[in-house]
Amino acid sequence: MSDTTMYQVVVNDEEQHALWPARTAPPAGWRVAGFRGSEEECTAHVDRVWPDIRPLSLRRRLAERADGTAPAAAPADSPAVGG
């Protein structure tokens, strides 16, 4: 028996992508990205449009560090300043 379920690609505020059944609304915090198809087609689409799977906030933080616009956080095992 073949899967005839239609899916839609959904995206959250961190630009993370997921597949969701097209017949239902996406869960809270997710929005429809505008692509529908079979599971295979949707997976291929996500692979094309989401090459860097890190969350948006992490990508921004790393870019700021690379640009020198944000201080690097101290390692978790560093002693507290003034302590």
C-alpha positions as CSV (number, residue, x, y, z in Angstrom):
1,M,0.0,0.0,0.0
2,S,1.5,3.3,-1.0
3,D,1.4,6.5,1.1
4,T,-0.8,9.1,-0.6
5,T,-0.6,11.6,2.3
6,M,0.1,15.1,1.1
7,Y,2.4,17.1,3.2
8,Q,3.3,20.7,3.6
9,V,6.6,22.3,4.6
10,V,6.3,24.4,7.8
11,V,8.8,26.8,9.3
12,N,9.2,28.2,12.8
13,D,10.7,31.5,14.0
14,E,14.2,29.9,14.2
15,E,13.9,29.0,10.5
16,Q,13.7,25.3,11.3
17,H,11.7,23.3,8.7
18,A,9.4,20.3,9.2
19,L,6.9,18.3,7.3
20,W,3.3,18.4,8.4
21,P,0.2,16.7,7.0
22,A,-1.4,19.2,4.5
23,R,-4.9,18.5,5.7
24,T,-4.2,20.0,9.1
25,A,-3.1,23.4,10.3
26,P,0.5,23.6,11.5
27,P,1.1,23.5,15.3
28,A,1.5,26.7,17.3
29,G,4.7,28.5,16.5
30,W,4.9,27.1,13.0
31,R,3.7,28.6,9.7
32,V,3.2,27.1,6.2
33,A,6.2,27.7,4.0
34,G,4.2,27.4,0.7
35,F,5.4,24.0,-0.5
36,R,3.2,20.9,-0.7
37,G,3.8,17.4,-2.1
38,S,4.6,13.9,-1.2
39,E,6.8,13.1,1.8
40,E,9.7,12.6,-0.7
41,E,9.1,15.8,-2.6
42,C,8.8,17.8,0.6
43,T,12.0,16.3,2.1
44,A,13.8,17.1,-1.2
45,H,12.6,20.7,-1.0
46,V,13.7,21.1,2.6
47,D,17.1,19.7,1.7
48,R,17.4,22.4,-1.0
49,V,16.2,25.4,1.0
50,W,17.6,24.6,4.4
51,P,21.3,23.6,4.0
52,D,22.4,25.0,7.4
53,I,20.2,23.3,10.0
54,R,21.4,25.3,12.9
55,P,18.7,27.5,14.5
56,L,18.6,31.1,13.3
57,S,19.6,32.5,16.7
58,L,22.7,30.4,16.8
59,R,23.7,31.4,13.2
60,R,23.3,35.1,14.1
61,R,25.3,34.7,17.3
62,L,28.1,33.0,15.5
63,A,28.1,35.6,12.7
64,E,28.2,38.4,15.3
65,R,31.3,36.8,16.9
66,A,32.9,36.3,13.6
67,D,32.3,40.0,12.8
68,G,33.6,41.1,16.2
69,T,30.3,42.8,17.0
70,A,29.5,40.6,20.1
71,P,31.7,39.5,22.9
72,A,32.2,35.8,23.2
73,A,30.6,34.2,26.3
74,A,32.9,32.9,29.0
75,P,33.1,29.1,29.2
76,A,30.8,27.5,31.7
77,D,33.7,26.3,33.9
78,S,35.3,29.8,34.1
79,P,35.3,31.4,37.5
80,A,32.9,34.3,37.9
81,V,34.3,37.8,37.7
82,G,34.8,39.4,41.1
83,G,34.2,36.1,42.8
